[in-house]
Amino acid sequence: MTRIPEPEQTDLGPAYEGRLLERADEEVVDQGVAFDLGTLVSRRRVLSLLGLGAGSMALAACSTGSTSPGSGASSGDSGLASGEIPEETAGPFPADGSNGVDVLEQSGIVRSDIRSSIDGGATAAGVPLTLTLSILDMAGGDVPFRDVAVYVWHCDAEGGYSMYSDGLEDVTYLRGVQVADADGKVTFTTIFPGCYTGRWPHVHFEVYHDVDSISDAANVIATSQVALPAGISGTVYALPGYDGSSENLSQVSLASDMVFGDDGGALQMATVTGDATSGYTAALRVRVDTTTAP
């Protein structure tokens, strides 16, 4: 007889393997396909990390051909990126007009180097990072999603967000828009973001149909975040200028992170190469499905 898994009772309601059940009145096996796929991904990642026998390794190989998120490099362009990019919160500091200020209405926001403010004023200090996102159109058969506009933003080395944090209200650095080329790629020159309390190192991004659409946040077709691997993050955070980031990183994990905790960032973990002296290059494949609601 097959044993039906029992949900765990938490303060927030019934849960299974640490994830709240969306259908609280139904059994674990009746939570739907999305929940089942999330469970499968989580189990496969655990097996691959622990190396539990040949059968387990074969299962892990089916789900990923990359190293673990805690290592120096990760799975941005690997077979792991086989699902739609998870829809995530834009957070409290998007500056897209949905939460107060709007940087997307400013002339000069379309740029590749986002280290300085749009007006050429303040410049964010930190280890250089080149971020490339490859946007794919799932509805079109995973063809490069050319001409879409991608808005990227993230915190500085001290964990502050321009336009919101104390002392940065008049600063617009670490925010910018790029239009995808024929290969669906956008590239930004920036710095490695710091790690602040309660969050895994990350970069926010929104995808719009075209550059004319960025004038209204309601036009966004995908909102998600890029995760950065622990090994490289730890190396960066040991350097001057990233005070507090090492301690903050030690107190959070991919499993406990409010955004990446569902599946360990399986579809959002960037491939990162380089070194702290010359800088790092991060890449992530982003599959966007325009047939589903953001």
C-alpha atoms as an extended CHARMM CRD file, in Angstrom:
* protein
*
       294  EXT
         1         1  MET       CA              0.0000000000        0.0000000000        0.0000000000  PROA      1               0.0000000000
         2         2  THR       CA              1.3010000000        3.4720000000       -0.9040000000  PROA      2               0.0000000000
         3         3  ARG       CA              1.5890000000        5.7380000000        2.1220000000  PROA      3               0.0000000000
         4         4  ILE       CA              0.0150000000        9.1630000000        1.6450000000  PROA      4               0.0000000000
         5         5  PRO       CA              2.4300000000       11.7990000000        3.0010000000  PROA      5               0.0000000000
         6         6  GLU       CA              1.1860000000       13.6690000000        6.0390000000  PROA      6               0.0000000000
         7         7  PRO       CA              1.4130000000       17.4710000000        6.1600000000  PROA      7               0.0000000000
         8         8  GLU       CA              3.2630000000       19.1990000000        8.9670000000  PROA      8               0.0000000000
         9         9  GLN       CA              1.3370000000       21.6160000000       11.1560000000  PROA      9               0.0000000000
        10        10  THR       CA              3.0150000000       25.0220000000       11.4340000000  PROA      10              0.0000000000
        11        11  ASP       CA              1.9810000000       28.3950000000       12.8510000000  PROA      11              0.0000000000
        12        12  LEU       CA              1.1800000000       29.5090000000        9.3060000000  PROA      12              0.0000000000
        13        13  GLY       CA             -0.8280000000       26.4090000000        8.4330000000  PROA      13              0.0000000000
        14        14  PRO       CA             -0.2150000000       22.9070000000        7.0320000000  PROA      14              0.0000000000
        15        15  ALA       CA              3.0840000000       22.4110000000        5.1750000000  PROA      15              0.0000000000
        16        16  TYR       CA              5.0630000000       19.6450000000        3.4790000000  PROA      16              0.0000000000
        17        17  GLU       CA              8.8740000000       19.6010000000        3.4140000000  PROA      17              0.0000000000
        18        18  GLY       CA              8.8700000000       23.1830000000        4.6810000000  PROA      18              0.0000000000
        19        19  ARG       CA              6.4880000000       24.5500000000        2.0300000000  PROA      19              0.0000000000
        20        20  LEU       CA              3.0040000000       25.7980000000        2.9030000000  PROA      20              0.0000000000
        21        21  LEU       CA              0.1320000000       23.9860000000        1.1870000000  PROA      21              0.0000000000
        22        22  GLU       CA             -1.8400000000       26.2960000000       -1.0790000000  PROA      22              0.0000000000
        23        23  ARG       CA             -4.8670000000       23.9960000000       -0.7630000000  PROA      23              0.0000000000
        24        24  ALA       CA             -4.9520000000       23.7340000000        3.0080000000  PROA      24              0.0000000000
        25        25  ASP       CA             -8.0940000000       21.5840000000        3.0500000000  PROA      25              0.0000000000
        26        26  GLU       CA             -6.7030000000       18.9220000000        0.7090000000  PROA      26              0.0000000000
        27        27  GLU       CA             -4.0500000000       16.2260000000        1.0500000000  PROA      27              0.0000000000
        28        28  VAL       CA             -0.4240000000       16.6890000000       -0.0240000000  PROA      28              0.0000000000
        29        29  VAL       CA             -0.9700000000       14.5700000000       -3.1280000000  PROA      29              0.0000000000
        30        30  ASP       CA             -3.7890000000       16.8500000000       -4.2760000000  PROA      30              0.0000000000
        31        31  GLN       CA             -1.8510000000       20.1490000000       -4.2710000000  PROA      31              0.0000000000
        32        32  GLY       CA             -1.4610000000       20.2880000000       -8.0300000000  PROA      32              0.0000000000
        33        33  VAL       CA              1.2350000000       19.9040000000      -10.6610000000  PROA      33              0.0000000000
        34        34  ALA       CA              3.2330000000       23.0210000000       -9.7120000000  PROA      34              0.0000000000
        35        35  PHE       CA              3.5780000000       21.8280000000       -6.1160000000  PROA      35              0.0000000000
        36        36  ASP       CA              4.5540000000       18.3200000000       -7.2460000000  PROA      36              0.0000000000
        37        37  LEU       CA              7.2410000000       19.6460000000       -9.5880000000  PROA      37              0.0000000000
        38        38  GLY       CA              8.6620000000       21.8160000000       -6.8160000000  PROA      38              0.0000000000
        39        39  THR       CA              8.8910000000       18.7760000000       -4.5480000000  PROA      39              0.0000000000
        40        40  LEU       CA             10.6170000000       16.7480000000       -7.2570000000  PROA      40              0.0000000000
        41        41  VAL       CA             13.1900000000       19.4640000000       -7.9480000000  PROA      41              0.0000000000
        42        42  SER       CA             13.9570000000       19.8700000000       -4.2470000000  PROA      42              0.0000000000
        43        43  ARG       CA             14.4690000000       16.1260000000       -3.7610000000  PROA      43              0.0000000000
        44        44  ARG       CA             16.6920000000       15.7990000000       -6.8040000000  PROA      44              0.0000000000
        45        45  ARG       CA             18.9220000000       18.6200000000       -5.6160000000  PROA      45              0.0000000000
        46        46  VAL       CA             19.2870000000       17.0310000000       -2.1850000000  PROA      46              0.0000000000
        47        47  LEU       CA             20.2200000000       13.6870000000       -3.7150000000  PROA      47              0.0000000000
        48        48  SER       CA             22.7780000000       15.2460000000       -6.0340000000  PROA      48              0.0000000000
        49        49  LEU       CA             24.3800000000       17.1420000000       -3.1590000000  PROA      49              0.0000000000
        50        50  LEU       CA             24.6030000000       14.0690000000       -0.9350000000  PROA      50              0.0000000000
        51        51  GLY       CA             25.6390000000       11.6530000000       -3.7070000000  PROA      51              0.0000000000
        52        52  LEU       CA             23.3940000000        8.8500000000       -2.4360000000  PROA      52              0.0000000000
        53        53  GLY       CA             24.3600000000        5.9310000000       -4.6410000000  PROA      53              0.0000000000
        54        54  ALA       CA             24.3880000000        5.3140000000       -8.3740000000  PROA      54              0.0000000000
        55        55  GLY       CA             20.6110000000        5.3960000000       -8.7160000000  PROA      55              0.0000000000
        56        56  SER       CA             20.4080000000        8.6940000000       -6.8690000000  PROA      56              0.0000000000
        57        57  MET       CA             23.2280000000       10.1600000000       -8.9160000000  PROA      57              0.0000000000
        58        58  ALA       CA             21.4640000000        9.1090000000      -12.1060000000  PROA      58              0.0000000000
        59        59  LEU       CA             18.3300000000       10.8640000000      -10.9040000000  PROA      59              0.0000000000
        60        60  ALA       CA             20.3490000000       13.9610000000      -10.0580000000  PROA      60              0.0000000000
        61        61  ALA       CA             21.9760000000       13.8800000000      -13.4850000000  PROA      61              0.0000000000
        62        62  CYS       CA             18.5330000000       14.0270000000      -15.0640000000  PROA      62              0.0000000000
        63        63  SER       CA             17.8270000000       17.2820000000      -13.2600000000  PROA      63              0.0000000000
        64        64  THR       CA             21.1960000000       19.0600000000      -13.3520000000  PROA      64              0.0000000000
        65        65  GLY       CA             24.5890000000       18.8180000000      -14.9320000000  PROA      65              0.0000000000
        66        66  SER       CA             26.0810000000       21.5350000000      -12.7620000000  PROA      66              0.0000000000
        67        67  THR       CA             27.8180000000       22.0240000000       -9.4760000000  PROA      67              0.0000000000
        68        68  SER       CA             25.9170000000       22.9150000000       -6.3350000000  PROA      68              0.0000000000
        69        69  PRO       CA             24.8290000000       26.5010000000       -5.5980000000  PROA      69              0.0000000000
        70        70  GLY       CA             27.3660000000       26.7610000000       -2.8150000000  PROA      70              0.0000000000
        71        71  SER       CA             30.3420000000       26.1570000000       -5.0950000000  PROA      71              0.0000000000
        72        72  GLY       CA             32.3590000000       28.5990000000       -7.1220000000  PROA      72              0.0000000000
        73        73  ALA       CA             30.2860000000       28.2060000000      -10.2650000000  PROA      73              0.0000000000
        74        74  SER       CA             26.6910000000       27.3310000000      -10.8760000000  PROA      74              0.0000000000
        75        75  SER       CA             24.0260000000       26.3840000000      -13.3540000000  PROA      75              0.0000000000
        76        76  GLY       CA             22.8310000000       29.4400000000      -15.2570000000  PROA      76              0.0000000000
        77        77  ASP       CA             22.9860000000       27.9480000000      -18.7770000000  PROA      77              0.0000000000
        78        78  SER       CA             22.7020000000       24.2700000000      -17.8470000000  PROA      78              0.0000000000
        79        79  GLY       CA             19.8320000000       21.8540000000      -18.3400000000  PROA      79              0.0000000000
        80        80  LEU       CA             18.4040000000       23.0500000000      -15.0310000000  PROA      80              0.0000000000
        81        81  ALA       CA             16.9030000000       26.0570000000      -16.7890000000  PROA      81              0.0000000000
        82        82  SER       CA             14.1550000000       23.9080000000      -18.3050000000  PROA      82              0.0000000000
        83        83  GLY       CA             11.1570000000       25.6140000000      -16.6950000000  PROA      83              0.0000000000
        84        84  GLU       CA              9.6220000000       29.0550000000      -16.7770000000  PROA      84              0.0000000000
        85        85  ILE       CA             11.5450000000       31.5540000000      -14.6830000000  PROA      85              0.0000000000
        86        86  PRO       CA              9.7630000000       31.7030000000      -11.3070000000  PROA      86              0.0000000000
        87        87  GLU       CA              7.6600000000       34.7920000000      -10.7690000000  PROA      87              0.0000000000
        88        88  GLU       CA              9.0090000000       36.6410000000       -7.7270000000  PROA      88              0.0000000000
        89        89  THR       CA              8.3480000000       39.7900000000       -5.7790000000  PROA      89              0.0000000000
        90        90  ALA       CA              9.8830000000       43.0040000000       -7.0420000000  PROA      90              0.0000000000
        91        91  GLY       CA             10.5690000000       43.7850000000       -3.3960000000  PROA      91              0.0000000000
        92        92  PRO       CA             10.1180000000       47.1200000000       -1.6670000000  PROA      92              0.0000000000
        93        93  PHE       CA             12.6500000000       49.0410000000       -3.7930000000  PROA      93              0.0000000000
        94        94  PRO       CA             11.7510000000       48.5530000000       -7.4870000000  PROA      94              0.0000000000
        95        95  ALA       CA             11.6620000000       52.2630000000       -8.4960000000  PROA      95              0.0000000000
        96        96  ASP       CA              9.4170000000       51.2730000000      -11.4090000000  PROA      96              0.0000000000
        97        97  GLY       CA              6.5290000000       53.4960000000      -10.3660000000  PROA      97              0.0000000000
        98        98  SER       CA              4.7010000000       50.7310000000       -8.5050000000  PROA      98              0.0000000000
        99        99  ASN       CA              6.0980000000       51.7950000000       -5.1260000000  PROA      99              0.0000000000
       100       100  GLY       CA              6.6710000000       55.5140000000       -5.1440000000  PROA      100             0.0000000000
       101       101  VAL       CA              9.6240000000       56.7260000000       -7.2150000000  PROA      101             0.0000000000
       102       102  ASP       CA             10.0330000000       55.8170000000      -10.8960000000  PROA      102             0.0000000000
       103       103  VAL       CA             13.4960000000       55.6470000000      -12.4650000000  PROA      103             0.0000000000
       104       104  LEU       CA             12.0660000000       54.2040000000      -15.6950000000  PROA      104             0.0000000000
       105       105  GLU       CA             10.6560000000       57.5760000000      -16.6820000000  PROA      105             0.0000000000
       106       106  GLN       CA             14.0850000000       59.2060000000      -16.5880000000  PROA      106             0.0000000000
       107       107  SER       CA             16.0140000000       59.9350000000      -19.7460000000  PROA      107             0.0000000000
       108       108  GLY       CA             19.1790000000       57.8280000000      -19.8380000000  PROA      108             0.0000000000
       109       109  ILE       CA             17.7890000000       54.7720000000      -18.0500000000  PROA      109             0.0000000000
       110       110  VAL       CA             18.4950000000       52.6530000000      -21.1480000000  PROA      110             0.0000000000
       111       111  ARG       CA             22.1840000000       51.9160000000      -20.5750000000  PROA      111             0.0000000000
       112       112  SER       CA             24.5270000000       48.9810000000      -20.1070000000  PROA      112             0.0000000000
       113       113  ASP       CA             26.8950000000       50.3950000000      -17.4640000000  PROA      113             0.0000000000
       114       114  ILE       CA             24.8180000000       50.9610000000      -14.3400000000  PROA      114             0.0000000000
       115       115  ARG       CA             27.6080000000       51.6410000000      -11.8480000000  PROA      115             0.0000000000
       116       116  SER       CA             27.0140000000       55.4030000000      -11.8100000000  PROA      116             0.0000000000
       117       117  SER       CA             23.9260000000       57.5060000000      -11.3450000000  PROA      117             0.0000000000
       118       118  ILE       CA             22.1440000000       58.4440000000      -14.5430000000  PROA      118             0.0000000000
       119       119  ASP       CA             23.2730000000       62.0420000000      -14.1510000000  PROA      119             0.0000000000
       120       120  GLY       CA             26.9050000000       60.9200000000      -13.8500000000  PROA      120             0.0000000000
       121       121  GLY       CA             27.0830000000       61.7130000000      -10.1540000000  PROA      121             0.0000000000
       122       122  ALA       CA             27.5610000000       59.0530000000       -7.4870000000  PROA      122             0.0000000000
       123       123  THR       CA             29.3040000000       55.8290000000       -8.4830000000  PROA      123             0.0000000000
       124       124  ALA       CA             28.8600000000       52.5260000000       -6.6490000000  PROA      124             0.0000000000
       125       125  ALA       CA             32.1070000000       50.9800000000       -5.4050000000  PROA      125             0.0000000000
       126       126  GLY       CA             32.6300000000       47.2340000000       -5.4410000000  PROA      126             0.0000000000
       127       127  VAL       CA             34.0150000000       44.2160000000       -7.2830000000  PROA      127             0.0000000000
       128       128  PRO       CA             33.1700000000       44.4580000000      -11.0190000000  PROA      128             0.0000000000
       129       129  LEU       CA             30.3900000000       42.1820000000      -12.2680000000  PROA      129             0.0000000000
       130       130  THR       CA             29.2120000000       41.6580000000      -15.8410000000  PROA      130             0.0000000000
       131       131  LEU       CA             25.7010000000       40.2000000000      -15.8930000000  PROA      131             0.0000000000
       132       132  THR       CA             24.2120000000       38.6200000000      -19.0240000000  PROA      132             0.0000000000
       133       133  LEU       CA             20.6200000000       37.4080000000      -19.1890000000  PROA      133             0.0000000000
       134       134  SER       CA             19.4970000000       35.2850000000      -22.1430000000  PROA      134             0.0000000000
       135       135  ILE       CA             15.7390000000       35.7360000000      -22.5670000000  PROA      135             0.0000000000
       136       136  LEU       CA             13.8320000000       32.9310000000      -24.3160000000  PROA      136             0.0000000000
       137       137  ASP       CA             10.2510000000       33.0770000000      -25.5990000000  PROA      137             0.0000000000
       138       138  MET       CA              8.5560000000       29.8620000000      -24.4630000000  PROA      138             0.0000000000
       139       139  ALA       CA              5.3450000000       30.6500000000      -26.3550000000  PROA      139             0.0000000000
       140       140  GLY       CA              7.3670000000       30.9550000000      -29.5560000000  PROA      140             0.0000000000
       141       141  GLY       CA              9.1720000000       27.6420000000      -29.0510000000  PROA      141             0.0000000000
       142       142  ASP       CA             12.0660000000       28.8540000000      -26.8990000000  PROA      142             0.0000000000
       143       143  VAL       CA             13.3990000000       31.1870000000      -29.5700000000  PROA      143             0.0000000000
       144       144  PRO       CA             15.4800000000       34.1810000000      -28.4740000000  PROA      144             0.0000000000
       145       145  PHE       CA             13.1050000000       36.8650000000      -27.2280000000  PROA      145             0.0000000000
       146       146  ARG       CA             14.6010000000       39.7260000000      -29.1910000000  PROA      146             0.0000000000
       147       147  ASP       CA             13.6490000000       43.3630000000      -28.5680000000  PROA      147             0.0000000000
       148       148  VAL       CA             12.2400000000       42.7610000000      -25.0870000000  PROA      148             0.0000000000
       149       149  ALA       CA             13.3550000000       45.3530000000      -22.5420000000  PROA      149             0.0000000000
       150       150  VAL       CA             14.9600000000       44.1000000000      -19.3290000000  PROA      150             0.0000000000
       151       151  TYR       CA             15.1530000000       46.3230000000      -16.2560000000  PROA      151             0.0000000000
       152       152  VAL       CA             17.8020000000       45.2960000000      -13.7020000000  PROA      152             0.0000000000
       153       153  TRP       CA             18.4200000000       46.6700000000      -10.2020000000  PROA      153             0.0000000000
       154       154  HSD       CA             20.1770000000       45.5710000000       -7.0200000000  PROA      154             0.0000000000
       155       155  CYS       CA             21.7130000000       46.8230000000       -3.7790000000  PROA      155             0.0000000000
       156       156  ASP       CA             25.1960000000       48.2920000000       -3.4420000000  PROA      156             0.0000000000
       157       157  ALA       CA             28.1310000000       46.7550000000       -1.5550000000  PROA      157             0.0000000000
       158       158  GLU       CA             26.7100000000       47.9860000000        1.7470000000  PROA      158             0.0000000000
       159       159  GLY       CA             23.2340000000       46.6260000000        1.0880000000  PROA      159             0.0000000000
       160       160  GLY       CA             21.6380000000       49.9880000000        0.2660000000  PROA      160             0.0000000000
       161       161  TYR       CA             19.2130000000       50.6290000000       -2.5970000000  PROA      161             0.0000000000
       162       162  SER       CA             19.4470000000       53.8270000000       -4.6030000000  PROA      162             0.0000000000
       163       163  MET       CA             16.3960000000       56.1040000000       -4.4820000000  PROA      163             0.0000000000
       164       164  TYR       CA             15.2240000000       54.5250000000       -1.1980000000  PROA      164             0.0000000000
       165       165  SER       CA             17.9370000000       53.9700000000        1.4200000000  PROA      165             0.0000000000
       166       166  ASP       CA             19.0640000000       56.7270000000        3.7860000000  PROA      166             0.0000000000
       167       167  GLY       CA             21.4900000000       59.0190000000        1.9840000000  PROA      167             0.0000000000
       168       168  LEU       CA             20.7380000000       57.4490000000       -1.4130000000  PROA      168             0.0000000000
       169       169  GLU       CA             17.3910000000       59.0940000000       -2.1310000000  PROA      169             0.0000000000
       170       170  ASP       CA             18.8790000000       61.2680000000       -4.8990000000  PROA      170             0.0000000000
       171       171  VAL       CA             21.1300000000       58.5240000000       -6.2810000000  PROA      171             0.0000000000
       172       172  THR       CA             20.1380000000       56.3390000000       -9.2670000000  PROA      172             0.0000000000
       173       173  TYR       CA             23.0460000000       53.9300000000       -9.5620000000  PROA      173             0.0000000000
       174       174  LEU       CA             22.7090000000       50.1490000000      -10.0130000000  PROA      174             0.0000000000
       175       175  ARG       CA             19.5600000000       50.5280000000      -12.0970000000  PROA      175             0.0000000000
       176       176  GLY       CA             19.2760000000       50.2590000000      -15.8670000000  PROA      176             0.0000000000
       177       177  VAL       CA             17.4370000000       48.9200000000      -18.8900000000  PROA      177             0.0000000000
       178       178  GLN       CA             18.7710000000       47.0430000000      -21.9030000000  PROA      178             0.0000000000
       179       179  VAL       CA             16.9870000000       45.8560000000      -25.0550000000  PROA      179             0.0000000000
       180       180  ALA       CA             17.5920000000       42.2210000000      -26.0180000000  PROA      180             0.0000000000
       181       181  ASP       CA             19.6070000000       41.6020000000      -29.1810000000  PROA      181             0.0000000000
       182       182  ALA       CA             18.9140000000       39.0150000000      -31.8870000000  PROA      182             0.0000000000
       183       183  ASP       CA             20.0750000000       36.2900000000      -29.4840000000  PROA      183             0.0000000000
       184       184  GLY       CA             17.7230000000       37.4980000000      -26.7690000000  PROA      184             0.0000000000
       185       185  LYS       CA             20.6470000000       38.6830000000      -24.6460000000  PROA      185             0.0000000000
       186       186  VAL       CA             21.1020000000       41.7470000000      -22.4800000000  PROA      186             0.0000000000
       187       187  THR       CA             24.3550000000       42.5810000000      -20.6980000000  PROA      187             0.0000000000
       188       188  PHE       CA             24.9780000000       44.9440000000      -17.8010000000  PROA      188             0.0000000000
       189       189  THR       CA             28.2250000000       46.2090000000      -16.3190000000  PROA      189             0.0000000000
       190       190  THR       CA             27.7630000000       46.5880000000      -12.5860000000  PROA      190             0.0000000000
       191       191  ILE       CA             29.2450000000       45.5720000000       -9.2160000000  PROA      191             0.0000000000
       192       192  PHE       CA             28.7990000000       42.4560000000       -7.1160000000  PROA      192             0.0000000000
       193       193  PRO       CA             25.8980000000       43.2330000000       -4.7560000000  PROA      193             0.0000000000
       194       194  GLY       CA             26.2850000000       43.0160000000       -0.9980000000  PROA      194             0.0000000000
       195       195  CYS       CA             24.3350000000       40.6960000000        1.2880000000  PROA      195             0.0000000000
       196       196  TYR       CA             21.9200000000       42.2660000000        3.7260000000  PROA      196             0.0000000000
       197       197  THR       CA             20.0880000000       40.7060000000        6.6640000000  PROA      197             0.0000000000
       198       198  GLY       CA             17.6490000000       37.9450000000        5.7860000000  PROA      198             0.0000000000
       199       199  ARG       CA             18.3020000000       37.7070000000        2.0420000000  PROA      199             0.0000000000
       200       200  TRP       CA             20.5530000000       35.5870000000       -0.1530000000  PROA      200             0.0000000000
       201       201  PRO       CA             22.7840000000       37.6010000000       -2.5710000000  PROA      201             0.0000000000
       202       202  HSD       CA             20.6080000000       38.5020000000       -5.5350000000  PROA      202             0.0000000000
       203       203  VAL       CA             19.7900000000       40.7910000000       -8.4640000000  PROA      203             0.0000000000
       204       204  HSD       CA             16.2470000000       41.8640000000       -9.3750000000  PROA      204             0.0000000000
       205       205  PHE       CA             14.9270000000       42.0930000000      -12.9200000000  PROA      205             0.0000000000
       206       206  GLU       CA             11.7290000000       42.7650000000      -14.8620000000  PROA      206             0.0000000000
       207       207  VAL       CA             11.0030000000       41.8930000000      -18.4930000000  PROA      207             0.0000000000
       208       208  TYR       CA              8.8260000000       44.0780000000      -20.7250000000  PROA      208             0.0000000000
       209       209  HSD       CA              7.6270000000       43.4260000000      -24.2950000000  PROA      209             0.0000000000
       210       210  ASP       CA              9.6120000000       46.3950000000      -25.6000000000  PROA      210             0.0000000000
       211       211  VAL       CA             11.3280000000       49.5500000000      -24.4570000000  PROA      211             0.0000000000
       212       212  ASP       CA              8.1820000000       51.6510000000      -24.9440000000  PROA      212             0.0000000000
       213       213  SER       CA              6.3990000000       49.4570000000      -22.3870000000  PROA      213             0.0000000000
       214       214  ILE       CA              8.6510000000       50.3870000000      -19.4620000000  PROA      214             0.0000000000
       215       215  SER       CA              6.6870000000       53.5770000000      -18.8640000000  PROA      215             0.0000000000
       216       216  ASP       CA              4.1000000000       51.5630000000      -16.9180000000  PROA      216             0.0000000000
       217       217  ALA       CA              4.9680000000       48.7850000000      -14.4460000000  PROA      217             0.0000000000
       218       218  ALA       CA              1.6190000000       47.1570000000      -15.2780000000  PROA      218             0.0000000000
       219       219  ASN       CA              3.1360000000       46.1520000000      -18.6350000000  PROA      219             0.0000000000
       220       220  VAL       CA              5.7010000000       43.8070000000      -17.0870000000  PROA      220             0.0000000000
       221       221  ILE       CA              5.5570000000       40.2280000000      -18.4320000000  PROA      221             0.0000000000
       222       222  ALA       CA              7.9790000000       38.6430000000      -15.9440000000  PROA      222             0.0000000000
       223       223  THR       CA              9.4850000000       39.6350000000      -12.6020000000  PROA      223             0.0000000000
       224       224  SER       CA             12.1910000000       37.5120000000      -11.0090000000  PROA      224             0.0000000000
       225       225  GLN       CA             15.5760000000       37.4860000000       -9.2900000000  PROA      225             0.0000000000
       226       226  VAL       CA             19.0560000000       36.1260000000      -10.0170000000  PROA      226             0.0000000000
       227       227  ALA       CA             20.7930000000       34.1840000000       -7.2430000000  PROA      227             0.0000000000
       228       228  LEU       CA             24.5760000000       34.3150000000       -6.8280000000  PROA      228             0.0000000000
       229       229  PRO       CA             26.6060000000       31.3040000000       -5.6090000000  PROA      229             0.0000000000
       230       230  ALA       CA             27.8180000000       31.1010000000       -2.0110000000  PROA      230             0.0000000000
       231       231  GLY       CA             31.4670000000       30.2930000000       -2.7170000000  PROA      231             0.0000000000
       232       232  ILE       CA             32.1270000000       33.3320000000       -4.8690000000  PROA      232             0.0000000000
       233       233  SER       CA             29.9470000000       35.5390000000       -2.6860000000  PROA      233             0.0000000000
       234       234  GLY       CA             32.0280000000       34.5560000000        0.3440000000  PROA      234             0.0000000000
       235       235  THR       CA             35.2300000000       35.4460000000       -1.5000000000  PROA      235             0.0000000000
       236       236  VAL       CA             33.8910000000       38.8720000000       -2.4360000000  PROA      236             0.0000000000
       237       237  TYR       CA             32.5310000000       39.5920000000        1.0100000000  PROA      237             0.0000000000
       238       238  ALA       CA             35.9360000000       39.0520000000        2.5860000000  PROA      238             0.0000000000
       239       239  LEU       CA             37.1610000000       42.1710000000        0.7710000000  PROA      239             0.0000000000
       240       240  PRO       CA             37.0680000000       45.7630000000        2.0800000000  PROA      240             0.0000000000
       241       241  GLY       CA             33.8850000000       47.6280000000        1.2590000000  PROA      241             0.0000000000
       242       242  TYR       CA             31.5600000000       44.7240000000        1.9310000000  PROA      242             0.0000000000
       243       243  ASP       CA             31.4050000000       45.1470000000        5.6900000000  PROA      243             0.0000000000
       244       244  GLY       CA             28.6760000000       43.0400000000        7.2560000000  PROA      244             0.0000000000
       245       245  SER       CA             27.9900000000       40.9350000000        4.1730000000  PROA      245             0.0000000000
       246       246  SER       CA             29.9920000000       37.9170000000        5.3780000000  PROA      246             0.0000000000
       247       247  GLU       CA             28.0620000000       37.7980000000        8.6340000000  PROA      247             0.0000000000
       248       248  ASN       CA             24.7370000000       38.2580000000        6.8760000000  PROA      248             0.0000000000
       249       249  LEU       CA             25.5520000000       35.4820000000        4.4060000000  PROA      249             0.0000000000
       250       250  SER       CA             26.4240000000       33.1160000000        7.2450000000  PROA      250             0.0000000000
       251       251  GLN       CA             22.9570000000       33.6020000000        8.7160000000  PROA      251             0.0000000000
       252       252  VAL       CA             20.9380000000       32.7540000000        5.6030000000  PROA      252             0.0000000000
       253       253  SER       CA             20.7020000000       29.8000000000        3.2260000000  PROA      253             0.0000000000
       254       254  LEU       CA             19.0440000000       29.1580000000       -0.1000000000  PROA      254             0.0000000000
       255       255  ALA       CA             16.5270000000       26.9790000000        1.7510000000  PROA      255             0.0000000000
       256       256  SER       CA             15.6450000000       29.7020000000        4.2620000000  PROA      256             0.0000000000
       257       257  ASP       CA             15.5870000000       32.5750000000        1.7760000000  PROA      257             0.0000000000
       258       258  MET       CA             12.0860000000       33.9890000000        1.2410000000  PROA      258             0.0000000000
       259       259  VAL       CA             12.5040000000       33.9670000000       -2.5500000000  PROA      259             0.0000000000
       260       260  PHE       CA             14.7790000000       31.0530000000       -3.4280000000  PROA      260             0.0000000000
       261       261  GLY       CA             13.6160000000       28.7530000000       -0.6190000000  PROA      261             0.0000000000
       262       262  ASP       CA             10.9460000000       26.9310000000       -2.6470000000  PROA      262             0.0000000000
       263       263  ASP       CA             13.4250000000       25.1150000000       -4.8760000000  PROA      263             0.0000000000
       264       264  GLY       CA             16.8650000000       26.2860000000       -3.7770000000  PROA      264             0.0000000000
       265       265  GLY       CA             17.0260000000       28.7520000000       -6.6590000000  PROA      265             0.0000000000
       266       266  ALA       CA             17.2340000000       25.9100000000       -9.1860000000  PROA      266             0.0000000000
       267       267  LEU       CA             16.0890000000       28.0650000000      -12.1040000000  PROA      267             0.0000000000
       268       268  GLN       CA             17.6170000000       31.3190000000      -10.8680000000  PROA      268             0.0000000000
       269       269  MET       CA             21.1850000000       30.4370000000       -9.8840000000  PROA      269             0.0000000000
       270       270  ALA       CA             23.6330000000       32.1910000000      -12.2010000000  PROA      270             0.0000000000
       271       271  THR       CA             26.7620000000       30.6800000000      -13.6920000000  PROA      271             0.0000000000
       272       272  VAL       CA             29.5890000000       32.8430000000      -12.3490000000  PROA      272             0.0000000000
       273       273  THR       CA             33.2310000000       32.8340000000      -13.4270000000  PROA      273             0.0000000000
       274       274  GLY       CA             36.2110000000       35.1170000000      -12.8600000000  PROA      274             0.0000000000
       275       275  ASP       CA             38.0670000000       36.3890000000       -9.8150000000  PROA      275             0.0000000000
       276       276  ALA       CA             37.9200000000       39.1980000000       -7.3020000000  PROA      276             0.0000000000
       277       277  THR       CA             40.8110000000       41.0790000000       -8.9370000000  PROA      277             0.0000000000
       278       278  SER       CA             39.6260000000       41.3010000000      -12.5410000000  PROA      278             0.0000000000
       279       279  GLY       CA             35.9460000000       40.9140000000      -11.7380000000  PROA      279             0.0000000000
       280       280  TYR       CA             33.2760000000       38.3020000000      -12.3310000000  PROA      280             0.0000000000
       281       281  THR       CA             30.9550000000       37.3480000000      -15.1730000000  PROA      281             0.0000000000
       282       282  ALA       CA             27.4770000000       36.0040000000      -14.3750000000  PROA      282             0.0000000000
       283       283  ALA       CA             25.0390000000       34.4400000000      -16.8380000000  PROA      283             0.0000000000
       284       284  LEU       CA             21.4920000000       33.1240000000      -16.5650000000  PROA      284             0.0000000000
       285       285  ARG       CA             19.0220000000       31.6850000000      -19.0530000000  PROA      285             0.0000000000
       286       286  VAL       CA             15.5530000000       33.1540000000      -18.5140000000  PROA      286             0.0000000000
       287       287  ARG       CA             12.5670000000       31.3780000000      -20.0500000000  PROA      287             0.0000000000
       288       288  VAL       CA              9.5180000000       33.6490000000      -20.1950000000  PROA      288             0.0000000000
       289       289  ASP       CA              6.0290000000       32.3260000000      -20.9270000000  PROA      289             0.0000000000
       290       290  THR       CA              3.7380000000       35.0780000000      -22.1890000000  PROA      290             0.0000000000
       291       291  THR       CA              0.7490000000       32.7320000000      -22.1830000000  PROA      291             0.0000000000
       292       292  THR       CA              0.6880000000       32.7560000000      -18.3770000000  PROA      292             0.0000000000
       293       293  ALA       CA             -0.2080000000       35.7460000000      -16.2200000000  PROA      293             0.0000000000
       294       294  PRO       CA              2.7050000000       37.4780000000      -14.4210000000  PROA      294             0.0000000000
